[in-house]
Amino acid sequence: MRGLVEAVLPARMGTPFRWLVGSSWATNLGDGIAVAAGPLLVASQTQDPLLVALGALLQRLPWLLFGLHAGVLADRMDRCRLVVAVDLARVGVLVVLTAALVTGDVGIAVVLTALFVLGTAEVFADTTAATLLPMVVPRADLGIGNARLMAGWLTMNQLVGPAVGAVLFAAGAAWPFVSQALLLALGALLVSRMRLPARERPAGRSHVGRDIREGLRWTWGNAAVRTLTLTIVTFNVTYGAAWSVLVLYADQQLDLGAVGFGLLTSAGALGGILGTASYDWLEKRASLATLMRIGLVIETLTHLAFALTMTAWVAMVVMFVFGAHAFVWGTTSRTVRMRAVPMRLQGRVGSLYSMGVFGGILLGQLLGGLTARAWGITGPFWFGFVGSAVLLPLIWGQLTHIAHAGDELDEAVPAR
């Protein structure tokens, strides 16, 4: 057991890192439970498709509304205390929601309000928590650290959590939210145990608008981070377009039913597990620039393969490979950004990056629906292939510079 712990959470990376991973895995399990329980709760209150869709929108909309403000707070305040405070606030909202469910004094308005408040709090919690890793591990270990956090997100938030949430909801509507509250409280407790190195914070009274503009100016003025952010936005547009019709593609193009669609998405998750598990090995044998180049080639060819294939098992293989790429790319791009951004700007630049991710996907989903309506179910995949194929040569030569951005930074030695 000790050898397994050492392999997953190396002692050289310090005790604060272990507290951070434990907290991340606990809160991701709680959020994963809500991934299934939230829509089920909405559907139990209304059969109106618009209100059901609104429930999903209200959980993502806060990223666009409050993402930049979350970054300002993360850079201004004590980051551990902010994560603890926001997670405990989420616990409070869940307690109120649970009480309403137990007493039967709940309606669709209450549910939608709770989902929006929880989504807003999650923006502040996730933005701030993302700034903690570069404070507690050396720059050379950021790749491994991000791989461990991504592994927790994949297994807890995407695989285990939703299944547990559905089972708990079947046992009683309140149980998933009780479980989520307990897991968030555990996550807050673990983060509170972390000891961070002292960092310089802006003196004087904060001005939110000025702080936001500083983050935007720095991002635009840093060629490597600017290009990386634009890459994230554009490739998420092509990804969002293709994946917006995946369920229809599985039915109409591959002749898969509901179970087959579930297997298709599971193939991607299994590939993701392989990608995160092999990241240590990959990082030792390939440069970050090489990993980024291979990943973007795989993504481009994935769109082409889906546009052409009509065979289910081929699509399963393609999805498995794409899943591995997606999590290797996600780990690598986060690592590159964290290495390039000064500690005092991690929150603002990171929040802008996250807004680019969600904004790109939302725009892509809209374009995907329109493209599929105009040119058929494979239209979004052709759009994704052509768009990616055009963008890839434009950034190919810059990826080496992006991968080494921030090498000159000399941050404080993390606490142990």
C-alpha positions as CSV (number, residue, x, y, z in Angstrom):
1,M,0.0,0.0,0.0
2,R,2.8,2.4,0.9
3,G,4.4,1.7,-2.5
4,L,1.1,2.5,-4.3
5,V,0.7,5.8,-2.4
6,E,4.3,6.7,-3.2
7,A,3.7,6.0,-6.9
8,V,0.6,8.0,-7.1
9,L,1.5,10.8,-4.6
10,P,5.4,11.0,-4.5
11,A,6.7,12.1,-1.2
12,R,9.1,14.5,-2.9
13,M,6.1,16.6,-4.0
14,G,5.3,17.3,-0.3
15,T,2.4,16.9,2.1
16,P,0.4,20.0,0.9
17,F,0.2,18.3,-2.5
18,R,-1.3,15.2,-1.0
19,W,-3.9,17.3,0.9
20,L,-4.7,19.1,-2.4
21,V,-5.2,15.9,-4.3
22,G,-7.3,14.4,-1.5
23,S,-9.5,17.5,-1.5
24,S,-9.8,17.5,-5.3
25,W,-10.8,13.9,-5.5
26,A,-13.4,14.3,-2.7
27,T,-15.0,17.4,-4.2
28,N,-15.0,15.9,-7.7
29,L,-16.8,12.8,-6.4
30,G,-19.4,15.2,-4.9
31,D,-19.7,17.2,-8.1
32,G,-19.9,14.0,-10.1
33,I,-22.8,12.8,-8.0
34,A,-24.6,16.1,-8.8
35,V,-23.9,15.6,-12.6
36,A,-26.6,12.9,-12.5
37,A,-28.7,14.0,-9.6
38,G,-29.1,17.6,-10.8
39,P,-30.9,16.7,-14.1
40,L,-32.8,13.9,-12.4
41,L,-34.1,16.4,-9.8
42,V,-35.1,18.9,-12.5
43,A,-36.9,16.2,-14.4
44,S,-38.7,15.1,-11.3
45,Q,-40.1,18.6,-11.0
46,T,-41.1,19.4,-14.6
47,Q,-41.4,17.7,-18.0
48,D,-41.0,21.0,-19.8
49,P,-38.0,20.6,-22.2
50,L,-37.1,24.3,-21.9
51,L,-36.9,24.2,-18.1
52,V,-34.9,21.0,-18.2
53,A,-32.4,22.6,-20.7
54,L,-32.4,25.7,-18.5
55,G,-31.2,23.6,-15.6
56,A,-28.2,22.5,-17.6
57,L,-27.5,26.0,-18.8
58,L,-27.7,27.6,-15.3
59,Q,-24.8,25.4,-14.2
60,R,-22.5,26.6,-17.0
61,L,-23.6,30.1,-17.3
62,P,-21.8,31.3,-14.2
63,W,-18.5,30.7,-15.9
64,L,-19.3,33.3,-18.4
65,L,-20.8,35.7,-15.8
66,F,-18.4,35.4,-12.9
67,G,-15.3,33.7,-14.2
68,L,-13.2,36.9,-14.4
69,H,-14.4,38.1,-11.0
70,A,-13.4,34.7,-9.5
71,G,-9.9,35.1,-10.9
72,V,-9.6,38.5,-9.2
73,L,-10.6,37.1,-5.8
74,A,-8.2,34.2,-6.2
75,D,-5.3,36.6,-6.8
76,R,-6.4,39.0,-4.1
77,M,-7.3,36.8,-1.1
78,D,-5.8,33.9,0.9
79,R,-6.4,31.1,-1.6
80,C,-6.8,28.3,0.9
81,R,-9.3,30.2,3.0
82,L,-11.2,31.2,-0.1
83,V,-11.6,27.6,-1.2
84,V,-12.7,26.6,2.3
85,A,-15.2,29.4,2.5
86,V,-16.8,28.8,-0.9
87,D,-17.0,25.0,-0.3
88,L,-18.7,25.6,3.1
89,A,-21.1,28.0,1.4
90,R,-21.9,25.2,-1.1
91,V,-22.6,22.9,1.8
92,G,-25.0,25.5,3.3
93,V,-26.9,25.7,0.0
94,L,-27.1,21.9,-0.2
95,V,-28.4,21.7,3.4
96,V,-31.2,24.1,2.5
97,L,-32.0,22.2,-0.6
98,T,-32.0,18.9,1.3
99,A,-34.3,20.3,3.9
100,A,-36.7,21.4,1.2
101,L,-36.7,18.0,-0.4
102,V,-37.2,16.2,2.9
103,T,-40.2,18.5,3.9
104,G,-41.6,18.4,0.4
105,D,-41.5,22.2,0.2
106,V,-39.7,22.3,-3.1
107,G,-40.6,23.4,-6.7
108,I,-38.9,23.9,-9.9
109,A,-38.0,27.5,-9.1
110,V,-36.2,26.4,-5.9
111,V,-34.3,23.7,-7.8
112,L,-33.2,26.0,-10.6
113,T,-32.1,28.7,-8.1
114,A,-30.1,26.2,-6.1
115,L,-28.4,24.9,-9.2
116,F,-27.5,28.4,-10.3
117,V,-26.1,29.3,-6.9
118,L,-24.2,26.0,-6.7
119,G,-22.8,26.6,-10.2
120,T,-21.7,30.1,-9.3
121,A,-19.9,28.9,-6.1
122,E,-18.2,26.1,-8.1
123,V,-16.7,28.8,-10.4
124,F,-15.0,30.5,-7.5
125,A,-14.0,27.2,-5.9
126,D,-12.5,25.7,-9.0
127,T,-10.8,28.9,-10.2
128,T,-9.1,29.3,-6.8
129,A,-8.3,25.6,-6.3
130,A,-6.5,25.6,-9.7
131,T,-4.0,28.2,-8.4
132,L,-2.9,26.0,-5.5
133,L,-0.9,23.4,-7.4
134,P,1.9,25.8,-8.6
135,M,2.2,27.0,-5.1
136,V,2.9,23.6,-3.6
137,V,5.0,21.7,-6.1
138,P,8.2,22.5,-8.1
139,R,7.8,23.6,-11.7
140,A,9.3,20.4,-12.9
141,D,6.6,18.4,-11.2
142,L,3.6,20.4,-12.5
143,G,2.9,17.8,-15.2
144,I,2.7,14.9,-12.7
145,G,0.6,17.1,-10.4
146,N,-1.9,18.0,-13.1
147,A,-2.1,14.4,-14.2
148,R,-3.1,13.3,-10.7
149,L,-5.7,16.1,-10.5
150,M,-7.0,15.2,-14.0
151,A,-7.2,11.5,-13.0
152,G,-9.4,12.4,-10.1
153,W,-11.7,14.5,-12.2
154,L,-12.0,11.7,-14.8
155,T,-12.7,8.9,-12.4
156,M,-14.6,10.7,-9.7
157,N,-16.5,13.4,-11.7
158,Q,-17.1,11.5,-15.0
159,L,-17.2,7.8,-14.2
160,V,-17.9,7.0,-10.6
161,G,-19.8,10.1,-9.4
162,P,-22.7,10.0,-12.0
163,A,-23.4,6.3,-11.4
164,V,-23.4,6.8,-7.6
165,G,-25.6,9.9,-8.0
166,A,-28.2,8.0,-10.1
167,V,-28.3,5.1,-7.6
168,L,-28.6,7.5,-4.6
169,F,-31.4,9.5,-6.3
170,A,-33.3,6.2,-6.9
171,A,-33.1,5.6,-3.2
172,G,-34.4,9.0,-2.3
173,A,-34.2,12.5,-3.9
174,A,-32.3,14.0,-0.9
175,W,-29.6,11.4,-0.6
176,P,-27.3,12.6,-3.5
177,F,-27.2,16.1,-2.1
178,V,-26.5,14.9,1.5
179,S,-23.6,12.9,0.1
180,Q,-22.4,15.9,-2.0
181,A,-22.5,18.1,1.1
182,L,-20.5,15.7,3.2
183,L,-17.8,15.3,0.4
184,L,-17.6,19.1,0.0
185,A,-17.1,19.5,3.8
186,L,-14.3,16.8,3.6
187,G,-12.7,18.7,0.7
188,A,-12.8,21.9,2.7
189,L,-11.2,20.2,5.7
190,L,-8.4,18.8,3.6
191,V,-7.6,22.1,2.0
192,S,-7.6,23.8,5.4
193,R,-4.7,21.5,6.3
194,M,-2.5,22.9,3.6
195,R,0.4,25.2,4.4
196,L,1.3,27.5,1.5
197,P,4.4,29.6,1.0
198,A,4.0,33.3,1.6
199,R,3.2,35.3,-1.5
200,E,3.0,39.0,-2.2
201,R,-0.5,40.3,-2.7
202,P,-1.5,43.7,-4.1
203,A,-1.6,46.4,-1.4
204,G,-4.4,48.9,-1.0
205,R,-8.0,48.8,-2.0
206,S,-8.9,46.4,-4.8
207,H,-10.6,47.6,-7.9
208,V,-12.2,44.7,-9.7
209,G,-12.3,46.3,-13.1
210,R,-8.6,47.4,-12.9
211,D,-7.6,43.9,-11.8
212,I,-9.5,42.2,-14.6
213,R,-7.9,44.5,-17.2
214,E,-4.5,43.7,-15.8
215,G,-5.1,40.0,-16.3
216,L,-6.4,40.6,-19.8
217,R,-3.5,42.9,-20.8
218,W,-0.9,40.4,-19.4
219,T,-2.6,37.5,-21.3
220,W,-2.7,39.4,-24.6
221,G,0.8,40.8,-24.1
222,N,2.4,37.4,-23.5
223,A,2.7,35.8,-27.0
224,A,2.9,32.2,-25.8
225,V,-0.1,32.4,-23.4
226,R,-2.1,34.4,-25.9
227,T,-1.6,31.8,-28.6
228,L,-2.3,29.0,-26.2
229,T,-5.6,30.6,-25.1
230,L,-6.7,31.3,-28.6
231,T,-5.8,27.7,-29.5
232,I,-8.0,26.4,-26.7
233,V,-10.9,28.6,-27.8
234,T,-10.7,27.7,-31.5
235,F,-10.2,23.9,-31.0
236,N,-13.0,23.8,-28.5
237,V,-15.3,25.4,-31.1
238,T,-14.5,22.6,-33.5
239,Y,-14.8,20.0,-30.7
240,G,-18.1,21.5,-29.4
241,A,-19.5,21.4,-32.9
242,A,-18.7,17.8,-33.5
243,W,-19.7,16.5,-30.0
244,S,-23.0,18.5,-30.0
245,V,-24.6,15.9,-32.2
246,L,-22.7,12.8,-31.0
247,V,-25.8,11.1,-29.7
248,L,-27.6,11.6,-33.0
249,Y,-24.5,10.5,-34.9
250,A,-24.3,7.3,-32.9
251,D,-27.9,6.5,-33.7
252,Q,-28.1,7.6,-37.4
253,Q,-24.6,7.0,-38.6
254,L,-23.5,4.0,-36.5
255,D,-26.9,2.4,-35.9
256,L,-26.2,2.3,-32.1
257,G,-29.0,2.5,-29.6
258,A,-28.9,4.0,-26.1
259,V,-26.6,1.3,-24.8
260,G,-24.3,1.6,-27.7
261,F,-24.1,5.4,-27.2
262,G,-23.1,4.7,-23.6
263,L,-20.4,2.3,-24.7
264,L,-19.1,4.9,-27.2
265,T,-18.7,7.5,-24.4
266,S,-17.3,4.9,-22.1
267,A,-14.6,4.1,-24.7
268,G,-13.5,7.8,-24.5
269,A,-13.4,7.6,-20.7
270,L,-11.3,4.4,-20.8
271,G,-8.9,6.1,-23.1
272,G,-8.7,9.0,-20.7
273,I,-7.7,6.6,-17.9
274,L,-4.9,5.3,-20.1
275,G,-3.8,8.8,-21.0
276,T,-3.6,10.0,-17.4
277,A,-2.0,6.7,-16.2
278,S,0.7,6.9,-18.8
279,Y,1.4,10.7,-18.5
280,D,4.5,10.2,-16.3
281,W,6.0,7.8,-18.9
282,L,5.1,10.1,-21.8
283,E,6.5,13.2,-20.1
284,K,9.9,11.5,-19.6
285,R,10.1,10.5,-23.2
286,A,8.7,13.4,-25.1
287,S,8.9,17.2,-24.8
288,L,5.7,19.1,-24.0
289,A,5.8,20.6,-27.5
290,T,5.8,17.1,-29.0
291,L,2.9,16.0,-26.8
292,M,0.9,19.1,-27.9
293,R,1.7,18.6,-31.6
294,I,0.7,14.9,-31.5
295,G,-2.4,15.7,-29.6
296,L,-3.7,18.3,-32.1
297,V,-2.9,15.9,-35.0
298,I,-5.0,13.2,-33.2
299,E,-7.9,15.6,-32.6
300,T,-7.9,16.7,-36.3
301,L,-7.8,13.1,-37.6
302,T,-10.5,12.1,-35.1
303,H,-13.0,14.5,-36.8
304,L,-12.1,13.1,-40.2
305,A,-12.4,9.5,-38.9
306,F,-15.9,10.1,-37.5
307,A,-17.0,11.9,-40.7
308,L,-16.0,8.9,-42.8
309,T,-16.7,5.8,-40.7
310,M,-20.0,4.0,-40.6
311,T,-18.7,1.1,-38.5
312,A,-19.4,1.0,-34.8
313,W,-16.2,-0.8,-33.7
314,V,-14.0,1.6,-35.7
315,A,-15.8,4.5,-34.0
316,M,-15.1,2.9,-30.6
317,V,-11.4,2.6,-31.3
318,V,-11.3,6.2,-32.5
319,M,-13.1,7.4,-29.4
320,F,-10.7,5.4,-27.2
321,V,-7.7,7.1,-28.8
322,F,-9.4,10.5,-28.6
323,G,-10.1,10.0,-24.9
324,A,-6.4,9.3,-24.3
325,H,-5.4,12.4,-26.2
326,A,-8.0,14.6,-24.5
327,F,-6.6,14.1,-21.1
328,V,-2.9,14.1,-22.1
329,W,-3.6,17.4,-23.9
330,G,-5.6,18.8,-21.0
331,T,-2.8,18.0,-18.5
332,T,-0.1,19.4,-20.8
333,S,-1.9,22.6,-21.7
334,R,-2.6,23.3,-18.0
335,T,1.0,22.6,-17.1
336,V,2.3,24.9,-19.8
337,R,0.0,27.7,-18.7
338,M,0.9,27.3,-15.0
339,R,4.6,27.4,-15.8
340,A,4.3,30.5,-17.9
341,V,2.1,32.7,-15.6
342,P,3.5,34.6,-12.6
343,M,2.0,33.5,-9.3
344,R,0.2,36.8,-8.7
345,L,-1.8,36.4,-11.9
346,Q,-2.6,32.7,-11.8
347,G,-6.2,33.3,-10.9
348,R,-7.0,35.9,-13.5
349,V,-5.2,34.2,-16.4
350,G,-6.6,30.8,-15.4
351,S,-10.2,32.1,-15.2
352,L,-9.8,33.7,-18.7
353,Y,-8.5,30.3,-19.9
354,S,-11.5,28.5,-18.4
355,M,-13.9,31.0,-19.9
356,G,-12.3,30.3,-23.3
357,V,-12.9,26.6,-22.8
358,F,-16.6,26.9,-21.9
359,G,-17.2,29.7,-24.4
360,G,-15.6,27.8,-27.2
361,I,-17.7,24.7,-26.5
362,L,-20.9,26.7,-26.2
363,L,-20.3,28.5,-29.5
364,G,-19.3,25.2,-31.1
365,Q,-22.5,23.5,-29.9
366,L,-24.5,26.2,-31.6
367,L,-22.6,25.9,-34.8
368,G,-22.8,22.1,-34.7
369,G,-26.6,22.2,-34.5
370,L,-26.8,24.6,-37.4
371,T,-24.3,22.7,-39.5
372,A,-26.0,19.3,-38.9
373,R,-29.4,20.8,-39.9
374,A,-27.9,22.2,-43.1
375,W,-25.5,19.4,-44.2
376,G,-26.5,16.3,-42.3
377,I,-25.3,14.5,-39.3
378,T,-21.7,14.3,-40.4
379,G,-21.6,18.0,-41.2
380,P,-20.2,19.0,-37.8
381,F,-17.4,16.5,-38.1
382,W,-16.4,17.8,-41.5
383,F,-16.5,21.3,-40.0
384,G,-14.3,20.1,-37.1
385,F,-11.8,18.5,-39.5
386,V,-11.5,21.4,-41.8
387,G,-11.3,24.0,-39.0
388,S,-8.7,22.0,-37.1
389,A,-6.7,21.3,-40.3
390,V,-6.6,25.0,-41.1
391,L,-5.6,26.0,-37.6
392,L,-2.9,23.4,-37.0
393,P,-0.3,24.7,-39.5
394,L,-0.8,28.2,-38.2
395,I,0.3,27.3,-34.6
396,W,2.6,24.3,-35.4
397,G,5.8,26.3,-35.3
398,Q,4.8,28.3,-32.2
399,L,4.3,25.2,-30.0
400,T,7.9,24.9,-29.0
401,H,7.9,28.5,-27.8
402,I,4.6,28.0,-26.0
403,A,5.9,24.9,-24.2
404,H,9.0,26.7,-22.9
405,A,7.2,29.9,-21.9
406,G,7.9,31.0,-18.4
407,D,11.2,29.1,-18.1
408,E,12.8,32.4,-16.8
409,L,10.3,32.6,-13.9
410,D,11.8,32.0,-10.5
411,E,8.9,31.4,-8.1
412,A,9.2,30.8,-4.4
413,V,10.1,27.3,-3.2
414,P,6.9,25.5,-2.3
415,A,6.1,24.6,1.3
416,R,6.7,21.0,2.3
